[in-house]
Amino acid sequence: MPSLDLDALSALCIPINPAPGDICIPFPGGAEICPAQGLQMGDPSEVLQALLAQLSVGLAPLQPLFILIGVVKAVIDCVQAIPDTLGPPPDPTALMECIPPLVKKLEKMLALLPQYTVPLLVKRMLALVILTLTALKNELQVIIAEQQAILASATLASLPGNELLQAIVDCATTNADTTLANMQSSMKPLGALLDVVNIMLELIGSDPITGVPDLQGGAEEALKPIDDFIAVLRQAEAMIPG
């Protein structure tokens, strides 16, 4: 009878945790948000992170509603305090106590108006574009270093008997070119995002931003245009209040 390799068999059977159970979050109106990731392997950390991400997205549109409800409640509290204020005997204590909370809630509601929210939104979007371009610049620097290493190996690879090295150099060159082409493709959604930013900049009376860098000239040639464009974005961001 052949012997069994228990170590090999144990690698084929990895214990899977049971799902953490029903942890759906009910929303106003009867809707629920339930975790959509991590259930297959029963990883509690992945399940909870997925639920928190969904919860954050789901709650964001409800924030103005909660602020409005808070304002309505504060107004009702002040209206109910009016009879006691008139008396007899007149007592303005309840009305005076309800006014400060009402003012705070009204300030939150005023912050929802476009003239307050649009500048902050544009500022945050510009910060996101700056971070994206900075990460892109770092990736370009990695590609440049790789291309320099490839160039250093290309002469040696061209010598007789170095066919394997030549194959590696060809593969690395193709990978570098493909990565650069993919990065160029990633500039399209960035340009679309800037189109939206420009519409909002016009709403707040700022000049539009033009001149999205092009990577088609090569990695090294794209570094300075990206640096210049980041400087333009930082200047625009600094001019927006908030």
C-alpha positions as CSV (number, residue, x, y, z in Angstrom):
1,M,0.0,0.0,0.0
2,P,1.6,3.4,-1.0
3,S,2.4,5.8,1.8
4,L,0.5,9.1,2.1
5,D,2.3,12.4,2.1
6,L,0.3,14.2,4.9
7,D,2.1,17.5,4.3
8,A,1.1,17.6,0.7
9,L,-2.5,16.6,1.6
10,S,-2.7,19.3,4.3
11,A,-1.8,22.0,1.7
12,L,-4.9,21.0,-0.3
13,C,-7.3,21.5,2.6
14,I,-7.1,25.0,4.1
15,P,-9.7,25.6,6.8
16,I,-12.4,28.1,5.8
17,N,-14.1,30.2,8.5
18,P,-17.8,30.4,8.6
19,A,-19.4,33.7,7.5
20,P,-19.8,36.1,10.4
21,G,-23.6,35.9,10.3
22,D,-26.3,38.5,9.5
23,I,-24.6,41.9,9.9
24,C,-26.8,43.9,7.5
25,I,-27.4,47.5,8.3
26,P,-31.0,48.7,8.0
27,F,-31.6,52.1,6.3
28,P,-34.6,54.5,6.4
29,G,-37.3,53.2,4.1
30,G,-36.6,49.5,4.8
31,A,-33.5,49.1,2.6
32,E,-30.5,47.2,3.9
33,I,-26.8,47.2,3.2
34,C,-25.1,43.8,3.5
35,P,-21.5,42.8,3.0
36,A,-20.7,41.8,-0.6
37,Q,-17.1,40.7,-0.2
38,G,-15.1,38.3,1.9
39,L,-18.0,35.9,2.5
40,Q,-16.6,33.1,0.4
41,M,-13.6,32.6,2.7
42,G,-15.3,33.8,5.8
43,D,-12.7,36.4,6.5
44,P,-14.2,38.7,9.2
45,S,-11.7,41.5,8.5
46,E,-12.5,41.5,4.8
47,V,-16.2,41.3,5.4
48,L,-16.2,44.2,7.8
49,Q,-14.0,46.4,5.6
50,A,-16.3,45.7,2.7
51,L,-19.4,46.6,4.8
52,L,-17.8,49.8,6.1
53,A,-16.9,50.9,2.6
54,Q,-20.5,50.2,1.4
55,L,-21.9,51.9,4.5
56,S,-19.8,55.0,3.9
57,V,-21.0,55.3,0.3
58,G,-24.6,54.6,1.3
59,L,-24.7,57.2,4.1
60,A,-23.1,60.0,2.2
61,P,-26.3,60.9,0.2
62,L,-28.4,60.8,3.4
63,Q,-26.3,63.4,5.2
64,P,-28.2,66.4,3.8
65,L,-31.5,64.7,4.8
66,F,-30.3,64.2,8.4
67,I,-29.2,67.9,8.6
68,L,-32.6,69.1,7.3
69,I,-34.4,66.9,9.8
70,G,-32.2,68.4,12.6
71,V,-33.2,71.9,11.5
72,V,-36.9,71.1,11.4
73,K,-36.7,69.6,14.9
74,A,-34.9,72.7,16.2
75,V,-37.5,75.0,14.6
76,I,-40.3,72.9,16.2
77,D,-38.6,73.2,19.6
78,C,-38.5,77.0,19.3
79,V,-42.1,77.2,18.1
80,Q,-43.2,75.1,21.1
81,A,-41.3,77.5,23.4
82,I,-43.2,80.6,22.2
83,P,-46.4,80.1,24.4
84,D,-44.2,79.9,27.6
85,T,-42.4,83.1,26.4
86,L,-45.6,85.0,26.0
87,G,-46.9,83.9,29.4
88,P,-48.6,84.7,31.6
89,P,-46.3,85.3,33.2
90,P,-43.8,85.9,30.4
91,D,-40.8,83.6,30.6
92,P,-38.3,83.7,27.6
93,T,-36.0,81.1,29.2
94,A,-37.1,78.1,26.9
95,L,-36.9,80.3,23.8
96,M,-33.5,81.6,24.6
97,E,-32.3,78.0,25.2
98,C,-33.5,76.7,21.9
99,I,-32.1,79.4,19.7
100,P,-28.3,78.5,19.9
101,P,-28.9,74.8,18.8
102,L,-31.1,76.1,16.0
103,V,-28.4,78.5,14.8
104,K,-25.8,75.7,14.7
105,K,-28.1,73.5,12.7
106,L,-28.9,76.3,10.3
107,E,-25.2,76.9,9.8
108,K,-24.9,73.2,8.8
109,M,-27.7,73.6,6.4
110,L,-26.2,76.8,4.8
111,A,-23.0,74.8,4.3
112,L,-25.0,72.6,1.8
113,L,-25.5,75.5,-0.5
114,P,-23.5,75.3,-3.8
115,Q,-21.5,78.5,-3.1
116,Y,-20.1,76.8,-0.1
117,T,-19.8,73.2,-1.2
118,V,-18.5,73.6,-4.8
119,P,-15.2,75.3,-3.9
120,L,-14.4,72.6,-1.4
121,L,-15.3,69.9,-3.9
122,V,-13.1,71.4,-6.5
123,K,-10.2,71.8,-4.1
124,R,-10.4,68.2,-3.1
125,M,-10.7,67.0,-6.7
126,L,-7.6,69.0,-7.6
127,A,-5.8,67.5,-4.6
128,L,-6.8,64.0,-6.0
129,V,-5.5,64.9,-9.5
130,I,-2.2,66.1,-8.0
131,L,-1.7,62.9,-6.0
132,T,-2.5,60.8,-9.1
133,L,0.0,62.7,-11.2
134,T,2.6,62.5,-8.5
135,A,2.2,58.7,-8.4
136,L,2.3,58.6,-12.2
137,K,5.6,60.6,-12.1
138,N,7.1,58.1,-9.6
139,E,6.1,55.2,-12.0
140,L,7.7,57.0,-14.9
141,Q,10.9,57.3,-12.9
142,V,10.8,53.5,-12.3
143,I,10.3,52.9,-16.1
144,I,13.2,55.2,-16.9
145,A,15.5,53.3,-14.5
146,E,14.3,50.0,-16.1
147,Q,15.0,51.4,-19.6
148,Q,18.5,52.4,-18.6
149,A,19.1,48.9,-17.3
150,I,17.7,47.4,-20.5
151,L,20.0,49.6,-22.6
152,A,23.0,48.5,-20.6
153,S,22.2,44.9,-21.2
154,A,21.3,45.3,-24.9
155,T,24.9,45.4,-26.2
156,L,25.8,42.3,-24.3
157,A,22.7,40.5,-25.4
158,S,23.5,41.2,-29.1
159,L,26.7,39.1,-28.9
160,P,26.7,35.5,-30.2
161,G,25.6,32.9,-27.6
162,N,23.5,35.4,-25.6
163,E,20.2,34.4,-27.1
164,L,18.6,33.9,-23.7
165,L,19.7,37.3,-22.5
166,Q,18.4,38.8,-25.8
167,A,15.0,37.2,-25.1
168,I,14.9,38.7,-21.6
169,V,15.9,42.1,-23.0
170,D,13.2,41.9,-25.6
171,C,10.6,40.9,-23.1
172,A,11.7,43.7,-20.7
173,T,11.5,46.3,-23.5
174,T,8.1,45.2,-24.5
175,N,6.9,45.3,-20.9
176,A,8.3,48.8,-20.5
177,D,6.6,50.0,-23.7
178,T,3.3,48.3,-22.7
179,T,3.4,49.9,-19.2
180,L,3.9,53.3,-20.8
181,A,1.0,52.8,-23.2
182,N,-1.2,51.7,-20.3
183,M,-0.2,54.8,-18.4
184,Q,-1.1,56.9,-21.4
185,S,-4.6,55.3,-21.5
186,S,-5.0,56.2,-17.8
187,M,-4.6,59.9,-18.7
188,K,-8.0,59.8,-20.5
189,P,-10.2,59.5,-17.4
190,L,-7.9,62.0,-15.7
191,G,-8.6,64.4,-18.6
192,A,-12.4,63.7,-18.2
193,L,-12.2,64.5,-14.5
194,L,-10.4,67.8,-15.2
195,D,-13.2,68.6,-17.7
196,V,-15.7,68.4,-14.8
197,V,-13.4,70.4,-12.6
198,N,-13.2,73.1,-15.2
199,I,-17.0,73.4,-15.3
200,M,-17.0,73.8,-11.5
201,L,-14.1,76.3,-11.7
202,E,-16.3,78.5,-14.1
203,L,-19.1,78.3,-11.5
204,I,-16.9,79.9,-8.9
205,G,-15.3,82.4,-11.2
206,S,-11.9,80.7,-11.7
207,D,-10.0,80.1,-14.9
208,P,-10.1,76.6,-16.5
209,I,-7.1,74.3,-16.4
210,T,-5.7,73.2,-19.7
211,G,-2.7,71.2,-21.0
212,V,-3.0,67.6,-19.6
213,P,0.5,66.0,-20.1
214,D,1.0,63.6,-23.0
215,L,3.1,60.5,-22.4
216,Q,3.5,59.5,-26.1
217,G,6.9,61.2,-26.4
218,G,8.4,58.7,-23.9
219,A,8.9,58.4,-20.2
220,E,11.8,60.7,-19.8
221,E,10.3,63.4,-22.0
222,A,7.1,63.4,-20.0
223,L,8.7,64.2,-16.6
224,K,9.0,68.0,-17.0
225,P,5.5,68.5,-18.5
226,I,4.1,66.6,-15.6
227,D,6.1,68.6,-13.1
228,D,4.9,71.8,-14.8
229,F,1.3,70.7,-14.8
230,I,1.4,69.7,-11.1
231,A,2.7,73.3,-10.4
232,V,-0.3,74.7,-12.3
233,L,-2.7,72.5,-10.3
234,R,-1.1,73.5,-7.0
235,Q,-1.5,77.1,-7.8
236,A,-5.1,76.7,-8.8
237,E,-5.8,74.7,-5.6
238,A,-4.1,77.4,-3.4
239,M,-6.4,80.1,-4.9
240,I,-9.6,78.3,-3.9
241,P,-10.9,79.1,-0.4
242,G,-11.6,76.3,2.0
